[in-house]
Amino acid sequence: MTKRFATGLSFSGNYSWSHALSDNEQEGGPLSDPTDRRRDYGARNSDLRHSLVFQGLYAPRLTNALKWVNGFEFSTMLFYNSGFPVTASAGTDLNGDLVNNDRPLFRGRNDVKGPDYFQIDFRLVRRLVFRDRYSIELIAEAENLTNRFNANCSIAGCTSAVVNVATASDFGRITSVRPPRRFQFGGRFTF
């Protein structure tokens, strides 16, 4: 969805819903039980149910007493998703293969929803024109403006970014995060 206004204001946004299921990640990994593939049937690591992206831009073109704001650009992006899945681990070797990544009994693969993700980015640009041919742009940007604590999840899943041992008292606690708030300043000279 996109909407542009004559006053220099525009918005765009998109939303998607999806549900990805499989009995393997198709990456050559072994099945929990090769005699019954249905035991591994569940959400894929990349199963992201809800995703929203919203963008806004305001580049004023005023002719009244506020025309001094002409040349500014204010833009923002908002990202939200409902979280990638997490596979609970028993925290012990249940099947005797010397690997402690077994799922608890009667638990499916990726059967827990991981933490959601929310981020707002902001950008401010001021363009100054000299002699109709030269211009300078001063740029200020902020990523993760609200400094939200977002888990380091991706289409590879969220199991490695949270405590996933099913019997742990802090099951689901975030252990790996994406970058915190960042500011960046720059400039550009055009001739």
N, C-alpha and C positions, 0 to 999 in steps of 0.2 A: 504494500500500500504506500503510495506517495502522494503528497499534496504540496503544491507550490502556490504561494500567495504573491500578489503584485508588489507587496511592500518589502520584498527581500527575505521573506520568511519561508522556509520549506521544512517539511517533515517526511520521514519515510520510516517504515517499520515492517518487520515480517515476523511471523510466528509459525512454528512447525510442531507437529506432534508425530511421533514415530514410536514403533515398538519392534525391536529386532530380537528374534528368537533363533536358536540353533542348538545343536548338540555338541558343537566344537567350534573353536575360533578359527579353524582352517589355517592354522599356523604350524601344523605338524605335531602339536602337543598330544600326549596320550590321553585316552579316556580313563575315567575312574574305574569303570567296569567294562572291559572290552566285550563281555558276553551280553551286555544290555546297554545299548547306546542311550536308551530313554532315561537312564539315571543322570545323564549329563545334559538333558534337554532343559533349556531355560534361557534367560535373557543373555544376550551377547554382551561382551565388555563395552561395546560401543552403543548400547541401548540408552538413548537419551530421549525421554518421553516428551518433555516440553522445552522449547527453545524460543527465546524472544530477543530480537535486536531492534532497537529504536535509535534513530538519528535525527538530529535537529540542527538547522543552520539559520542564523540570522545575520544578514549583511545589509544593514539599513541604507536606504536611499531617501533621505529626508530633505525637504526644501524649506522648512520653517526654522525657528530659532535653535533647534537641536541639530542642525545640519553638520555640526562639528563631529558628530558620531559617524558620519559617512567615512568609509575607509576601514572601519572596524568589521571584523567577522567573529561571531560567537558560534561555536559549534560544540555539540555533545554527542556521545554515543552511550547507550545503556545496553548491557548484556545481562541476560538471565537464562539459566537453565536449571532444570529440576534435579540434576545430579546423576552421575553414572553409577552403575551397580557395584556392589561389593560381595565377594564370596567369603562367607564365614569359614574359618579354619578351626579344626579341633585343637590345634596347638600341640598335637602329639602324633606319633606314628601309629595309626590304627590298623593298617594293612601289612605291616612288617616289611616295607620296601626301603626302610632307613631314610625316608624323607618325611619331614614334619609339616607337610602341607595338606594333609587329608581333611576332607570336610567332615563335620560332625554327622553322626548317623541320622538318617532321615531328613537331611538338609539338602536343598538343591543348589546348583551352581548359580552365582549371582542373584541370590534370593533376597538381598537387602538393598534398599535404595541408599546411595551415598549422599553426602552433603550437597546442597544446592550451591549454585555459583551466581554471584551478583557483582557487577562492576560498572562504574560510571567513569567515563573519560571526558575531559573537557579541553577545548582549544580556543585560544584568543589570538587573533592576528590583527595588527594595525599596519595598514599600508599607507605610506607617504609618497606622493608623486612630486617630482621636481622637473620643471621644464617639459612636461608632457612626454618625456622620453626616458627619464630615469625614475626609479622607484626603490624604496627600501621597505621591506616587510620585517616587522618585529613580531616574534612568535613566542607564545608561552603555552605549554601543554602540561596536563596532569593526567596520569594514568591511575586508576583505582582511587579516585578523588576522595571517596568516603573511607579509604584505608580498611576495607573489609577483609577479614581473615578467610580467604578462599582456599579450599583444598586443592592440591596439585593433581587433579584428576584429568583424564583425557580419553580419547577413543580407545585407549588400551585398558580402560577401566579405572577403578578407584581403590582396588584392594590394597595396593602398596602405599596409599596416601593416608590410610586410617588404621587404627588398631582393629584387626580383623579376627582375633581369637575369640570365639563365641563365648567362652566362659570368663573372659576378662571383665572386670568391673567397669572398665572404661571403654568397652566395645564401641567402635565408631568414632572415637576421639581422633581428631586430625593430627597427623604426625609429619606431614609434608605440605607446605603451602606455596601458593603462587606469589609473585613479588608484591611487596607492600606499595603504598602510595609512592609515586615518583613524579618529580617535576623536571621539566626540561625547557630551556630557553634557547632561542636561536634567532638568526637574522638572515635576510637574503637581499642582495643588491642586484637589481635588474637594469641593464643598459642596452 
